[in-house]
Amino acid sequence: MSDDDLSRARGQGLLAISNSSHGGFDFTRVALDAEVELNARLRNIRLGDYRFPAREGSGADIDMPLLHFGQGGGKVSITNPYFEVVYRDSEVVGMRMGFDTIRGDVGLKVNSLSGSLLVSGVDSNGQPVTIDSRSDSAGGKRWDGAASLVGVRAGDASGPSRDFWISVLKSGVQFQAPAGTTQVPDAAQAGVWLNWRDKLVSLTALPPAAIGQPAAPGAPVTPPVTVALPPAAASMQVGR
């Protein structure tokens, strides 16, 4: 390419690095400025396997036998996957990784979860219910209230789900609001913590309100969709 051609060329780097501060913490984020279509099945995920006498549960912060992005042979679309390091007074507190947005069907089986999760749906009688970690008396640490889930649909007609991330921290951290919103997430606790509360609907009928609390009167509910879990090879397509 000649100097003249080069002077007319425009472009943007694939990686975007940014720094920010919030709540007494400093953050350095490295993001992949891309749209990704993903079909990947992960099995037997155990994160944060350590003693926690207050609630041992299954012995791990996250015990997830299945996490399948692109359930039913399809794919999920994610944007701007990122990795973020957290500091306080120049000391590393931990990190998190996540996506700016995600849309599609995700199969999952959750034995226990440390995190903040909200899933809407209907029960076998057609009544609206939710699965919400905020109902847990222990604050979502090694919570087993999502054991009935088979899968979720992320995103709706108003847009994709925006706040999926997993953190690994030495102490609790209040992260910033996800891109495009002003709603800050629940504070992440020490250990491994998963956050996902935006636009999630169960793909199958949920148990009657014993696990979740009834949805707000008049709240829109997407009918459940029963989906099989066929074997799927992991594949990824990345586009700019």
C-alpha positions as CSV (number, residue, x, y, z in Angstrom):
1,M,0.0,0.0,0.0
2,S,1.4,3.4,-1.0
3,D,1.7,6.3,1.4
4,D,-1.2,8.0,-0.4
5,D,-3.5,4.9,-0.1
6,L,-2.4,4.5,3.6
7,S,-3.4,8.1,4.4
8,R,-6.9,7.4,3.2
9,A,-7.3,4.2,5.2
10,R,-9.3,4.1,8.4
11,G,-9.5,1.3,11.0
12,Q,-10.0,0.4,14.6
13,G,-8.0,-2.0,16.8
14,L,-9.6,-5.4,17.7
15,L,-8.7,-4.9,21.4
16,A,-10.0,-1.9,23.4
17,I,-8.3,-1.0,26.7
18,S,-10.0,1.3,29.2
19,N,-9.6,2.5,32.7
20,S,-12.3,3.6,35.2
21,S,-13.0,4.1,38.9
22,H,-16.0,3.3,41.0
23,G,-16.8,2.9,44.7
24,G,-13.1,3.2,45.8
25,F,-11.9,0.6,43.2
26,D,-10.0,1.1,40.0
27,F,-10.7,-1.1,36.9
28,T,-8.7,-1.9,33.8
29,R,-10.7,-3.6,31.1
30,V,-9.5,-5.3,28.0
31,A,-12.3,-5.9,25.5
32,L,-12.6,-7.8,22.3
33,D,-14.4,-5.2,20.1
34,A,-16.4,-7.8,18.1
35,E,-19.6,-9.6,17.6
36,V,-19.4,-13.3,18.3
37,E,-21.7,-16.2,17.4
38,L,-21.0,-19.1,19.7
39,N,-22.1,-22.7,20.1
40,A,-20.2,-24.3,23.0
41,R,-21.1,-26.9,25.6
42,L,-19.2,-26.9,29.0
43,R,-19.7,-29.7,31.5
44,N,-18.9,-30.2,35.2
45,I,-18.0,-26.6,36.0
46,R,-16.8,-26.2,39.6
47,L,-15.4,-22.8,40.6
48,G,-14.5,-21.6,44.1
49,D,-14.1,-25.0,45.7
50,Y,-13.1,-24.1,49.3
51,R,-14.4,-24.4,52.8
52,F,-17.3,-22.0,53.7
53,P,-18.8,-23.2,57.0
54,A,-21.6,-20.7,56.8
55,R,-23.1,-22.7,53.9
56,E,-21.1,-25.5,52.3
57,G,-23.8,-26.5,49.9
58,S,-22.2,-28.7,47.2
59,G,-18.7,-27.4,48.3
60,A,-18.2,-24.8,45.6
61,D,-19.3,-21.3,44.9
62,I,-20.5,-22.4,41.4
63,D,-21.4,-26.1,40.8
64,M,-22.8,-26.2,37.3
65,P,-22.9,-29.6,35.5
66,L,-23.9,-28.0,32.2
67,L,-23.5,-24.6,30.5
68,H,-24.5,-24.8,26.8
69,F,-24.3,-21.6,24.8
70,G,-26.5,-22.3,21.7
71,Q,-28.9,-24.9,23.1
72,G,-30.9,-27.0,20.6
73,G,-28.2,-26.8,17.9
74,G,-28.5,-23.0,17.5
75,K,-26.0,-20.2,18.4
76,V,-26.0,-17.3,20.8
77,S,-24.8,-13.9,19.8
78,I,-22.6,-12.0,22.2
79,T,-20.9,-8.6,21.8
80,N,-17.7,-7.2,23.2
81,P,-16.4,-10.0,25.5
82,Y,-14.1,-8.5,28.1
83,F,-11.6,-9.2,30.9
84,E,-11.4,-6.7,33.7
85,V,-8.9,-6.4,36.5
86,V,-9.9,-4.8,39.8
87,Y,-7.5,-2.8,42.0
88,R,-7.6,-0.9,45.2
89,D,-4.6,1.2,46.4
90,S,-2.5,-0.4,43.6
91,E,-3.3,-3.9,45.0
92,V,-5.1,-6.4,42.8
93,V,-8.4,-7.4,44.3
94,G,-9.5,-9.8,41.6
95,M,-11.0,-9.9,38.1
96,R,-14.1,-10.6,36.2
97,M,-15.0,-11.7,32.6
98,G,-18.2,-11.2,30.8
99,F,-20.0,-9.9,27.7
100,D,-21.6,-6.5,27.0
101,T,-24.7,-8.3,25.6
102,I,-25.9,-11.9,24.9
103,R,-28.9,-13.1,23.0
104,G,-30.1,-16.7,22.4
105,D,-30.9,-19.9,24.2
106,V,-28.5,-21.1,26.9
107,G,-28.9,-24.6,28.5
108,L,-27.8,-24.9,32.1
109,K,-28.0,-27.1,35.1
110,V,-27.2,-25.4,38.4
111,N,-26.6,-27.4,41.6
112,S,-25.4,-24.3,43.5
113,L,-24.6,-20.8,42.7
114,S,-22.9,-17.9,44.3
115,G,-24.3,-14.8,42.6
116,S,-27.2,-12.7,41.6
117,L,-29.7,-14.4,39.2
118,L,-33.2,-13.5,38.0
119,V,-35.2,-15.7,35.7
120,S,-38.9,-15.3,34.9
121,G,-41.3,-17.9,33.6
122,V,-44.5,-19.8,34.3
123,D,-45.2,-22.8,36.3
124,S,-47.0,-26.0,35.3
125,N,-50.3,-24.3,35.9
126,G,-49.5,-21.4,33.6
127,Q,-49.0,-19.0,36.5
128,P,-46.1,-16.5,36.4
129,V,-43.2,-17.2,38.7
130,T,-39.6,-16.1,39.1
131,I,-36.4,-17.6,40.3
132,D,-34.6,-14.8,42.1
133,S,-31.4,-15.1,44.3
134,R,-32.5,-12.0,46.2
135,S,-35.0,-14.2,48.0
136,D,-32.2,-16.1,49.6
137,S,-31.6,-15.4,53.3
138,A,-27.9,-16.0,52.8
139,G,-27.6,-13.3,50.1
140,G,-27.0,-15.7,47.2
141,K,-23.9,-17.4,48.5
142,R,-23.9,-21.1,47.5
143,W,-27.6,-20.8,46.7
144,D,-29.5,-23.8,45.4
145,G,-32.7,-22.0,44.3
146,A,-32.0,-22.4,40.6
147,A,-31.8,-26.2,40.6
148,S,-35.0,-26.5,38.6
149,L,-33.6,-24.7,35.5
150,V,-33.0,-26.5,32.3
151,G,-32.3,-23.5,30.1
152,V,-33.0,-19.8,29.6
153,R,-33.7,-17.5,26.7
154,A,-31.5,-14.4,26.9
155,G,-32.9,-11.2,25.5
156,D,-36.4,-10.2,24.3
157,A,-38.1,-8.0,21.8
158,S,-36.7,-4.9,23.5
159,G,-33.0,-6.0,23.2
160,P,-30.4,-8.5,24.3
161,S,-29.5,-9.4,27.9
162,R,-26.8,-7.1,29.1
163,D,-25.1,-8.1,32.4
164,F,-23.6,-11.6,32.2
165,W,-20.3,-11.8,34.1
166,I,-18.3,-14.0,36.5
167,S,-15.9,-12.5,39.0
168,V,-13.1,-13.9,41.2
169,L,-12.4,-11.6,44.1
170,K,-10.5,-11.4,47.4
171,S,-13.1,-9.1,48.8
172,G,-16.5,-7.8,47.8
173,V,-16.7,-5.3,45.0
174,Q,-19.5,-3.0,43.6
175,F,-19.1,-3.0,39.8
176,Q,-20.4,-0.3,37.5
177,A,-23.7,-0.4,35.6
178,P,-23.6,-2.4,32.4
179,A,-23.2,-0.5,29.1
180,G,-26.3,1.4,28.1
181,T,-28.0,1.3,31.5
182,T,-27.8,3.2,34.9
183,Q,-28.8,0.1,37.0
184,V,-25.8,-1.0,39.0
185,P,-25.6,-4.8,39.7
186,D,-25.8,-6.3,43.1
187,A,-22.4,-6.1,44.9
188,A,-20.2,-9.1,44.1
189,Q,-19.1,-11.1,47.1
190,A,-15.6,-12.5,47.8
191,G,-14.9,-15.8,46.0
192,V,-16.4,-16.7,42.7
193,W,-19.6,-14.8,41.8
194,L,-21.9,-14.9,38.8
195,N,-24.2,-12.0,37.8
196,W,-27.1,-12.4,35.3
197,R,-30.4,-10.7,35.9
198,D,-31.4,-9.0,32.6
199,K,-34.1,-10.3,30.3
200,L,-34.0,-14.1,31.1
201,V,-36.9,-16.4,30.6
202,S,-37.0,-20.1,31.5
203,L,-37.2,-22.4,28.5
204,T,-39.4,-24.9,30.5
205,A,-42.1,-24.7,33.0
206,L,-40.9,-23.9,36.5
207,P,-42.1,-25.4,39.8
208,P,-45.0,-23.5,41.5
209,A,-43.9,-20.6,43.5
210,A,-42.1,-22.7,46.2
211,I,-38.7,-21.8,44.6
212,G,-39.4,-18.4,43.2
213,Q,-41.7,-15.5,44.1
214,P,-44.8,-14.7,42.0
215,A,-44.1,-12.2,39.2
216,A,-45.4,-8.7,39.5
217,P,-49.1,-8.5,38.5
218,G,-49.4,-7.7,34.8
219,A,-45.8,-8.4,34.1
220,P,-45.3,-9.8,30.6
221,V,-44.3,-13.5,30.5
222,T,-43.0,-15.4,27.6
223,P,-44.5,-18.9,27.3
224,P,-42.1,-21.7,28.1
225,V,-40.4,-23.6,25.3
226,T,-39.4,-27.2,25.9
227,V,-36.0,-27.8,24.2
228,A,-33.9,-31.0,24.0
229,L,-30.2,-31.0,24.7
230,P,-28.5,-32.8,21.7
231,P,-24.7,-33.2,21.6
232,A,-23.1,-30.2,20.0
233,A,-19.5,-29.6,19.0
234,A,-18.1,-26.3,20.1
235,S,-17.8,-23.7,17.4
236,M,-17.2,-20.0,17.3
237,Q,-17.6,-17.3,14.6
238,V,-16.2,-13.9,15.2
239,G,-17.1,-10.9,13.1
240,R,-16.3,-7.2,13.1
